[in-house]
Amino acid sequence: MTSTCVANTSAAKFDYIIIGAGTAGCVLAARLSENPAHRVCLIEAGGSEQHPWISIPAAVGAAIMSERFGWGLVTTPQPALNNRVIPLPRGKVLGGSGSINGMAYYRGPARDYDDWAALGNRGWSYEELLPYFLRSEMNEYYRNSAYHRTDGPMAVSFVKRPNPLCAVFNRAMAELGFPYCEDFNVAEPEGYGYRQGTISQGRRVSTASAYLRPAMQRKNLTVLANTMTRKILLHNGAATGVEIQTAQGVQTLRAEREVLLSAGAFHSPHILLHSGIGDSAELEAAGIAPRHQLSGVGRNLADHPATYVAMDTVDSTSYGLSWRASLRDVWNGLEYLLARKGPLASNLFETNAYIKTQSGLDRPDMQVVFQPARRNVKPFPLPLGHGYAISLVCLYPHSRGTVKVSSNDPLSKPLIDPALGSARQDIDTLVNGLKLARNILGSAGFKPYQAHERLPGAAVNSDADLEAYVRSTLATVHHPGGTCRMGNDAQAVVDHELKVHGLRGLRVVDASIYPCLVGANTNASVVAIAEKAFDMLISAKP
């Protein structure tokens, strides 16, 4: 049942109201509505995800760049990055950022989750979270593995016909002495190899397609698309409902059991702050009446910083649009239209590596992502010309930032300052990553392609010059978390059951609850968080 408004506000009562139809929200809506006795409402600021830019894996660049599917968020000027303003793509569409992301499926090492439990978050160790990863997964490639299942809703697969340059990258990693990793989703993944993604039959898989769409015919599920959340309503220390904004005006929805906030690492704290939940002094200064003191809301923001080496070639082996490859490009388009196969069925990031940059580390601290396509000089949805690139990702950054309100208008954009590059260690890690990338790309296997290094460029060699390049190119890979941190200390926002400290009937369920940023793409862990949250909800006392 889908709607864009609730005409009769006096009758707008539900058991559960979920704010945000992103990765977590779609899981929660589908799972909770399995019980016909549950009246479930799912609120989404954006519209339908059923569009070619979203469903075609190779169109990921178009999906991320599209104003239609995103919030248009940017950082504040970043002092450590020459005061640059960095784009922060987030999905404003059913499926949220899972409808515009790169479709990579990677959970991260077991130690990441064991660290969560060690911080006092009971029930969040890797062993305790693994069943929720398994519950969600449908993976035909590891049928006899204890780390995979074949009967979940989220299809996970390898790209069936990776670009030949991926094998060259893999050989280069082997020549440098790195181990081969057959499965990146075991407890201790390390090394290089082909990566899996949430792609099935040539189409993107998101929690919107895998969980929500099958559930939308249920009469007990109301989906309010194109609906903004203004604030969460509180009464006597409990969340009682949600104030929403539609084309018809401001309306109120009532929650008789719980409000579940799943708006993501930027908007979940933003909504809490506009609801009067946060640091009271800061709220008063912004013209918002404080309702509940919780100073950690919007703090502890972390994201994965990255930089890259870009190579250009005359050779047309790489993915890309060009006159030289025009016949191939036409065939690839027909192949996809007729059989959902070929390069358009790929997310273009088919192999990578997780490595330790120094001895003594207990887990890989850098992701090396190979792109068998030219990195565009200017934004464009598909690769133009030919070449390849390596992105270096710092998996455990030390920089921490904030999300704050920009005004007392709940429909205004959040003020996001991730403080990128503010920690010296993050810059040093990426400088070392650039040196490694050059070693990889200088291997014998890449020689026949006669590539030219466009960026950083052959003249950029000293540590000082490489650092300057990092500061001029550093961006995130869109994995924010931690802004409604789970824990028991004074800066924690939710407890181990994801309940907001000091309030009843309100939980946060998304990447904002990360106690520590996982060294991985975030989609898989957010699905598992939502699955676990569902179990906690159905076991909760009415």
C-alpha positions as CSV (number, residue, x, y, z in Angstrom):
1,M,0.0,0.0,0.0
2,T,1.6,3.2,-1.1
3,S,0.6,6.8,-0.4
4,T,2.1,10.3,-0.4
5,C,0.0,11.7,2.4
6,V,-2.4,10.7,5.2
7,A,-5.6,12.6,4.6
8,N,-7.2,12.0,8.1
9,T,-4.5,12.8,10.7
10,S,-6.8,11.8,13.5
11,A,-6.8,8.2,12.1
12,A,-3.1,8.2,11.3
13,K,-2.1,5.7,14.0
14,F,0.5,3.0,13.6
15,D,2.3,0.5,15.8
16,Y,5.6,1.3,14.2
17,I,6.7,4.4,12.3
18,I,10.0,4.1,10.4
19,I,11.7,7.3,9.3
20,G,13.8,6.7,6.2
21,A,13.3,4.1,3.5
22,G,17.0,3.6,3.1
23,T,19.0,0.4,3.6
24,A,17.8,-0.2,7.2
25,G,14.3,1.2,6.9
26,C,13.3,-1.1,4.0
27,V,14.5,-4.1,6.0
28,L,12.5,-3.0,9.1
29,A,9.4,-2.2,7.1
30,A,9.4,-5.6,5.3
31,R,10.2,-7.6,8.5
32,L,7.7,-5.9,10.8
33,S,4.9,-6.1,8.2
34,E,5.3,-9.8,8.0
35,N,3.0,-9.9,11.0
36,P,-0.4,-8.7,9.8
37,A,-1.2,-7.5,13.3
38,H,1.5,-4.8,13.0
39,R,0.5,-1.5,11.5
40,V,3.6,-0.2,9.9
41,C,4.3,3.2,8.3
42,L,7.5,3.9,6.4
43,I,8.4,7.6,5.6
44,E,10.7,8.5,2.7
45,A,11.7,11.9,1.6
46,G,12.4,10.7,-2.0
47,G,10.4,8.9,-4.6
48,S,10.6,5.7,-6.6
49,E,13.9,3.9,-7.2
50,Q,12.6,2.2,-10.4
51,H,14.8,4.0,-13.0
52,P,17.5,2.8,-15.4
53,W,20.2,4.8,-13.8
54,I,19.6,2.9,-10.6
55,S,18.9,-0.6,-11.9
56,I,21.7,-0.8,-14.5
57,P,24.9,-1.5,-12.5
58,A,27.3,0.3,-14.8
59,A,25.2,3.5,-14.5
60,V,26.3,3.9,-10.9
61,G,28.0,7.1,-11.8
62,A,24.7,8.5,-13.1
63,A,22.8,7.4,-10.0
64,I,25.3,9.0,-7.6
65,M,25.5,12.3,-9.6
66,S,21.8,12.6,-10.2
67,E,20.0,15.5,-8.4
68,R,16.8,13.5,-8.7
69,F,18.0,10.7,-6.5
70,G,20.2,12.6,-4.0
71,W,20.1,15.2,-1.2
72,G,22.8,17.4,-2.7
73,L,24.8,17.5,0.5
74,V,28.3,18.9,0.8
75,T,30.7,19.4,3.6
76,T,31.5,22.7,5.2
77,P,34.9,24.1,3.9
78,Q,37.6,21.7,5.0
79,P,40.6,23.6,6.5
80,A,43.0,20.6,6.1
81,L,42.0,20.2,2.4
82,N,42.7,23.8,1.2
83,N,39.2,24.8,2.4
84,R,37.6,22.7,-0.3
85,V,33.9,21.8,-0.1
86,I,33.5,18.0,-0.7
87,P,30.3,16.4,-2.2
88,L,28.6,13.9,0.1
89,P,26.2,11.9,-2.1
90,R,23.3,10.3,-0.1
91,G,20.3,8.7,-1.6
92,K,16.9,10.5,-1.4
93,V,14.9,7.7,-3.0
94,L,13.4,4.3,-1.9
95,G,16.4,2.2,-0.9
96,G,18.3,5.3,0.2
97,S,22.0,5.2,-0.5
98,G,21.7,1.5,-1.3
99,S,20.0,2.6,-4.5
100,I,22.9,4.8,-5.6
101,N,26.0,3.1,-4.1
102,G,28.7,1.1,-5.8
103,M,27.0,-2.3,-4.9
104,A,30.1,-3.6,-3.2
105,Y,29.4,-6.4,-0.7
106,Y,31.9,-6.5,2.1
107,R,31.2,-7.0,5.8
108,G,34.6,-6.2,7.2
109,P,36.8,-8.2,9.6
110,A,35.4,-10.0,12.6
111,R,37.6,-7.8,14.9
112,D,35.6,-4.7,14.0
113,Y,32.5,-6.1,15.6
114,D,34.3,-7.7,18.5
115,D,35.6,-4.2,19.2
116,W,32.0,-3.0,19.4
117,A,31.2,-5.7,22.0
118,A,34.4,-4.9,23.9
119,L,33.2,-1.4,24.3
120,G,30.3,-2.7,26.4
121,N,27.7,-3.2,23.6
122,R,26.3,-6.6,24.7
123,G,25.2,-8.8,21.8
124,W,27.3,-7.1,19.0
125,S,30.3,-9.4,18.7
126,Y,31.1,-10.9,15.3
127,E,29.8,-14.3,16.4
128,E,26.5,-12.7,17.5
129,L,26.1,-10.6,14.4
130,L,27.1,-13.3,11.8
131,P,23.6,-14.9,11.9
132,Y,22.1,-11.6,10.7
133,F,24.6,-11.4,7.8
134,L,23.6,-14.9,6.9
135,R,19.8,-14.3,7.2
136,S,19.9,-11.6,4.6
137,E,22.2,-13.2,2.0
138,M,21.5,-15.2,-1.1
139,N,24.9,-16.2,-2.5
140,E,25.2,-19.1,-4.9
141,Y,29.0,-19.0,-5.1
142,Y,29.8,-20.4,-1.6
143,R,27.3,-23.1,-1.1
144,N,29.3,-25.0,1.5
145,S,30.7,-22.1,3.5
146,A,29.8,-21.3,7.1
147,Y,30.0,-17.7,6.1
148,H,27.3,-17.7,3.5
149,R,23.7,-18.6,2.8
150,T,21.7,-19.2,-0.4
151,D,18.1,-18.4,0.8
152,G,18.1,-14.8,1.9
153,P,16.5,-11.9,0.1
154,M,19.8,-10.0,-0.9
155,A,21.4,-11.6,-3.9
156,V,25.2,-11.3,-3.9
157,S,27.4,-12.4,-6.9
158,F,30.6,-11.9,-8.8
159,V,30.7,-10.0,-12.1
160,K,30.5,-12.9,-14.6
161,R,32.9,-11.4,-17.2
162,P,35.3,-9.0,-15.5
163,N,37.5,-6.7,-17.6
164,P,40.9,-8.3,-18.6
165,L,42.7,-5.5,-16.8
166,C,41.5,-6.9,-13.5
167,A,43.6,-10.0,-14.0
168,V,46.6,-7.7,-14.7
169,F,46.0,-6.0,-11.4
170,N,45.7,-9.3,-9.6
171,R,49.0,-10.5,-11.0
172,A,50.7,-7.3,-10.0
173,M,49.5,-7.7,-6.4
174,A,50.9,-11.3,-6.4
175,E,54.2,-10.1,-7.8
176,L,54.5,-7.6,-4.9
177,G,54.0,-10.5,-2.4
178,F,50.4,-10.0,-1.3
179,P,48.2,-13.0,-0.7
180,Y,45.2,-14.0,-2.8
181,C,41.8,-13.8,-1.0
182,E,39.2,-16.2,-2.4
183,D,36.4,-14.9,-0.2
184,F,36.5,-11.4,1.3
185,N,33.6,-12.1,3.6
186,V,35.2,-14.6,6.0
187,A,36.3,-13.7,9.5
188,E,39.8,-12.5,8.7
189,P,39.9,-11.4,5.0
190,E,43.2,-10.1,3.6
191,G,44.8,-9.8,0.2
192,Y,43.6,-9.2,-3.4
193,G,41.0,-10.8,-5.5
194,Y,37.7,-10.4,-7.3
195,R,35.0,-8.8,-5.2
196,Q,31.3,-9.5,-5.0
197,G,28.4,-7.1,-5.3
198,T,24.7,-6.9,-4.8
199,I,23.9,-7.6,-8.4
200,S,21.5,-10.2,-9.8
201,Q,20.6,-11.0,-13.4
202,G,22.3,-7.8,-14.5
203,R,20.4,-5.5,-12.1
204,R,21.2,-3.7,-8.9
205,V,19.9,-5.3,-5.8
206,S,19.0,-3.0,-2.9
207,T,16.9,-3.5,0.2
208,A,14.2,-1.6,-1.8
209,S,14.1,-4.3,-4.5
210,A,14.9,-7.3,-2.2
211,Y,12.9,-6.4,0.9
212,L,10.5,-3.5,0.4
213,R,9.0,-4.1,-3.1
214,P,7.7,-7.7,-2.2
215,A,6.2,-6.3,1.0
216,M,4.4,-3.2,-0.5
217,Q,1.3,-5.1,-1.3
218,R,0.6,-5.8,2.3
219,K,-2.4,-3.9,3.6
220,N,-0.7,-3.3,7.0
221,L,2.2,-1.4,5.4
222,T,1.9,2.2,4.4
223,V,4.7,3.8,2.5
224,L,4.7,7.6,2.4
225,A,7.0,8.6,-0.4
226,N,8.0,12.2,-1.1
227,T,7.4,13.0,2.5
228,M,9.8,15.0,4.7
229,T,10.1,14.3,8.4
230,R,10.1,17.5,10.4
231,K,10.6,16.1,13.9
232,I,9.9,13.3,16.3
233,L,7.1,14.1,18.8
234,L,7.9,13.5,22.5
235,H,5.6,13.4,25.6
236,N,6.6,12.5,29.1
237,G,9.9,11.1,28.1
238,A,8.6,8.9,25.2
239,A,8.4,9.2,21.5
240,T,4.7,9.3,20.5
241,G,4.8,10.1,16.8
242,V,6.3,12.0,13.9
243,E,5.5,15.4,12.4
244,I,5.8,15.2,8.6
245,Q,5.7,17.6,5.7
246,T,3.9,16.7,2.5
247,A,2.5,18.7,-0.5
248,Q,-0.7,19.0,1.5
249,G,1.1,20.6,4.5
250,V,2.2,19.6,8.0
251,Q,0.6,16.4,9.4
252,T,1.0,14.3,12.5
253,L,1.4,10.5,12.7
254,R,1.0,8.6,15.9
255,A,3.2,5.6,17.0
256,E,1.6,3.3,19.5
257,R,4.7,1.2,20.0
258,E,7.9,2.7,18.7
259,V,9.4,5.3,16.3
260,L,12.4,3.9,14.4
261,L,14.8,6.4,13.1
262,S,16.7,5.1,10.0
263,A,17.5,8.3,8.1
264,G,21.3,7.7,7.9
265,A,24.5,9.0,9.4
266,F,23.7,12.6,8.4
267,H,19.9,12.9,8.7
268,S,19.3,10.7,11.8
269,P,21.2,13.1,14.1
270,H,19.7,16.1,12.2
271,I,16.2,14.9,12.9
272,L,17.0,14.2,16.5
273,L,18.4,17.7,16.9
274,H,15.3,19.3,15.3
275,S,13.2,17.2,17.7
276,G,15.0,18.9,20.7
277,I,17.2,15.9,21.4
278,G,20.9,16.9,21.7
279,D,23.2,19.4,23.4
280,S,20.8,21.8,25.1
281,A,23.1,24.9,24.8
282,E,23.7,24.3,21.1
283,L,20.0,23.8,20.5
284,E,19.0,27.0,22.2
285,A,21.7,28.9,20.3
286,A,20.1,27.5,17.1
287,G,16.6,28.6,18.2
288,I,15.4,25.0,18.9
289,A,13.6,24.3,22.2
290,P,15.6,21.6,24.1
291,R,13.5,18.5,25.0
292,H,16.1,16.0,26.0
293,Q,19.8,16.5,26.9
294,L,22.0,14.2,24.9
295,S,25.3,15.9,24.0
296,G,26.6,13.1,21.7
297,V,24.0,13.6,19.0
298,G,25.8,14.5,15.8
299,R,29.3,14.0,17.1
300,N,31.8,11.2,16.3
301,L,31.3,11.5,12.5
302,A,33.8,9.3,10.7
303,D,34.1,8.4,7.0
304,H,36.7,6.7,4.8
305,P,39.0,9.2,3.1
306,A,40.5,8.3,-0.3
307,T,42.7,9.5,-3.0
308,Y,43.7,8.0,-6.4
309,V,46.2,7.5,-9.2
310,A,44.7,8.0,-12.7
311,M,46.2,6.5,-15.9
312,D,45.2,7.3,-19.5
313,T,45.8,4.9,-22.4
314,V,45.4,4.9,-26.2
315,D,44.6,1.1,-25.8
316,S,40.9,0.5,-25.6
317,T,40.9,-2.6,-23.4
318,S,39.4,-0.7,-20.5
319,Y,35.7,0.2,-20.2
320,G,34.9,3.5,-21.8
321,L,33.1,5.3,-24.5
322,S,35.2,6.3,-27.5
323,W,35.3,6.3,-31.3
324,R,37.9,3.5,-31.2
325,A,35.6,1.3,-29.3
326,S,32.3,2.5,-30.8
327,L,31.3,-0.9,-32.4
328,R,32.1,-2.7,-29.1
329,D,30.1,-0.1,-27.2
330,V,27.1,-0.6,-29.4
331,W,27.3,-4.4,-29.0
332,N,27.6,-4.1,-25.3
333,G,24.5,-2.0,-25.2
334,L,22.6,-4.5,-27.3
335,E,23.9,-7.4,-25.2
336,Y,22.5,-5.8,-22.1
337,L,19.2,-4.9,-23.6
338,L,18.7,-8.5,-24.9
339,A,20.3,-10.6,-22.2
340,R,21.2,-8.3,-19.2
341,K,24.9,-9.4,-19.7
342,G,28.2,-7.7,-20.5
343,P,29.9,-4.6,-19.1
344,L,26.7,-2.8,-18.4
345,A,25.9,-5.6,-15.9
346,S,29.0,-4.7,-14.0
347,N,29.5,-2.1,-11.3
348,L,32.9,-1.4,-12.9
349,F,34.8,-2.1,-9.7
350,E,35.5,-5.8,-10.1
351,T,38.7,-6.5,-8.1
352,N,40.4,-4.9,-5.1
353,A,42.7,-5.7,-2.2
354,Y,42.6,-5.2,1.6
355,I,46.1,-4.9,2.9
356,K,48.2,-4.1,6.0
357,T,50.4,-1.1,5.4
358,Q,52.8,-2.0,8.1
359,S,53.7,-5.1,10.1
360,G,52.1,-5.7,13.5
361,L,48.6,-4.7,12.5
362,D,45.8,-7.1,13.5
363,R,43.7,-6.4,10.3
364,P,44.1,-4.7,6.9
365,D,44.0,-0.9,7.2
366,M,43.8,0.0,3.5
367,Q,41.6,-0.9,0.6
368,V,43.1,-0.7,-2.9
369,V,40.3,-0.5,-5.4
370,F,41.1,-1.0,-9.1
371,Q,39.0,0.7,-11.7
372,P,39.4,-0.8,-15.2
373,A,38.1,2.4,-16.7
374,R,39.4,6.0,-17.2
375,R,38.6,8.3,-14.4
376,N,36.8,11.2,-16.0
377,V,38.4,14.7,-15.9
378,K,34.9,16.2,-15.3
379,P,31.8,14.6,-13.9
380,F,30.0,12.4,-16.4
381,P,27.8,9.3,-15.8
382,L,30.0,6.9,-17.8
383,P,33.7,6.6,-18.5
384,L,34.9,8.7,-21.4
385,G,38.0,7.6,-23.2
386,H,40.3,4.9,-21.9
387,G,42.6,4.2,-19.0
388,Y,42.5,2.8,-15.5
389,A,42.8,4.0,-11.9
390,I,43.5,2.9,-8.4
391,S,41.8,4.4,-5.4
392,L,43.5,4.2,-2.0
393,V,41.1,4.1,1.0
394,C,42.1,4.6,4.6
395,L,39.9,2.1,6.4
396,Y,40.4,3.3,10.0
397,P,40.7,7.1,9.9
398,H,41.5,9.1,13.0
399,S,39.7,12.3,11.9
400,R,36.3,12.9,13.6
401,G,33.7,15.5,12.7
402,T,30.2,16.6,13.4
403,V,26.7,17.0,12.1
404,K,24.8,20.1,13.3
405,V,21.7,22.1,12.4
406,S,22.1,25.0,10.0
407,S,19.0,26.8,11.3
408,N,15.8,26.1,13.2
409,D,14.0,25.1,10.0
410,P,13.6,21.3,10.1
411,L,13.6,21.2,6.3
412,S,17.0,22.9,6.0
413,K,20.1,20.9,5.1
414,P,22.4,19.6,7.9
415,L,25.7,21.4,8.5
416,I,28.2,18.6,8.0
417,D,31.9,19.0,9.0
418,P,33.7,15.6,8.8
419,A,37.0,17.3,9.5
420,L,38.6,15.4,6.7
421,G,42.4,15.2,6.8
422,S,42.5,16.8,10.2
423,A,44.4,13.8,11.6
424,R,48.0,13.6,10.4
425,Q,47.9,9.8,10.4
426,D,45.2,9.8,7.7
427,I,47.2,11.9,5.3
428,D,50.3,9.8,5.9
429,T,48.4,6.6,5.2
430,L,47.2,8.0,1.8
431,V,50.6,9.2,0.8
432,N,52.0,5.7,1.4
433,G,49.0,4.4,-0.6
434,L,50.0,6.5,-3.6
435,K,53.5,5.0,-3.5
436,L,52.0,1.5,-3.4
437,A,49.7,2.3,-6.3
438,R,52.6,3.4,-8.4
439,N,54.4,0.2,-7.6
440,I,51.4,-1.8,-8.7
441,L,50.8,0.1,-11.9
442,G,54.6,-0.1,-12.7
443,S,54.5,-3.9,-12.8
444,A,55.4,-5.8,-15.9
445,G,51.8,-6.8,-16.7
446,F,50.8,-3.1,-17.2
447,K,53.7,-2.3,-19.5
448,P,52.0,-3.3,-22.8
449,Y,49.2,-0.8,-22.2
450,Q,51.7,2.1,-22.4
451,A,49.7,4.2,-19.9
452,H,50.4,7.8,-19.1
453,E,50.0,8.9,-15.4
454,R,47.6,11.9,-15.6
455,L,47.3,12.2,-11.8
456,P,49.3,12.9,-9.7
457,G,51.7,13.1,-12.7
458,A,55.3,12.1,-13.1
459,A,56.6,15.4,-11.6
460,V,54.9,14.7,-8.2
461,N,57.4,12.6,-6.3
462,S,58.5,14.1,-3.0
463,D,56.6,13.4,0.1
464,A,55.7,17.0,0.4
465,D,54.3,17.1,-3.2
466,L,52.4,13.8,-2.6
467,E,50.9,15.3,0.6
468,A,49.9,18.4,-1.3
469,Y,48.2,16.2,-4.0
470,V,46.3,14.2,-1.3
471,R,45.1,17.4,0.3
472,S,43.9,18.7,-3.2
473,T,42.1,15.4,-4.1
474,L,41.0,13.7,-0.9
475,A,37.3,12.9,-0.8
476,T,35.3,10.3,1.0
477,V,34.0,7.0,-0.4
478,H,30.6,7.6,1.1
479,H,30.7,5.5,4.2
480,P,29.7,7.9,7.0
481,G,28.8,6.6,10.5
482,G,29.0,7.1,14.2
483,T,26.8,10.2,14.7
484,C,24.4,8.4,17.0
485,R,27.0,6.2,18.6
486,M,26.0,3.0,20.5
487,G,27.5,2.8,23.9
488,N,27.2,3.5,27.6
489,D,29.4,6.6,28.1
490,A,28.3,10.2,28.3
491,Q,28.7,10.7,24.5
492,A,26.7,7.6,23.5
493,V,23.3,8.2,21.9
494,V,21.8,4.7,21.9
495,D,22.3,1.6,24.1
496,H,23.0,-2.0,23.0
497,E,19.3,-2.4,22.1
498,L,19.5,0.8,19.9
499,K,17.2,2.6,22.3
500,V,17.9,6.3,22.6
501,H,19.3,6.9,26.1
502,G,16.7,8.3,28.5
503,L,13.7,8.1,26.1
504,R,11.1,5.4,25.6
505,G,9.7,4.2,22.3
506,L,12.6,5.5,20.1
507,R,15.4,3.6,18.5
508,V,18.0,4.5,15.9
509,V,18.8,1.8,13.3
510,D,21.4,2.7,10.7
511,A,25.1,3.4,10.3
512,S,24.9,6.3,12.7
513,I,25.0,3.8,15.6
514,Y,28.5,2.5,14.7
515,P,30.6,2.7,17.9
516,C,33.6,2.5,15.6
517,L,33.7,2.8,11.8
518,V,33.9,-0.6,10.2
519,G,36.8,-1.1,7.8
520,A,34.5,-2.0,4.9
521,N,31.7,-0.7,2.7
522,T,28.8,-0.1,4.9
523,N,25.8,-1.6,3.1
524,A,26.2,-5.2,4.3
525,S,26.6,-4.2,8.0
526,V,23.6,-1.9,7.9
527,V,21.4,-4.7,6.6
528,A,22.6,-6.9,9.5
529,I,22.0,-4.1,12.0
530,A,18.4,-3.8,10.8
531,E,17.9,-7.6,10.9
532,K,19.1,-7.7,14.4
533,A,17.0,-4.7,15.4
534,F,13.9,-6.5,14.1
535,D,14.6,-9.4,16.4
536,M,15.0,-7.0,19.3
537,L,11.7,-5.3,18.4
538,I,9.6,-8.5,18.2
539,S,11.0,-9.7,21.5
540,A,10.4,-6.4,23.3
541,K,7.5,-6.2,25.8
542,P,4.5,-4.3,24.5
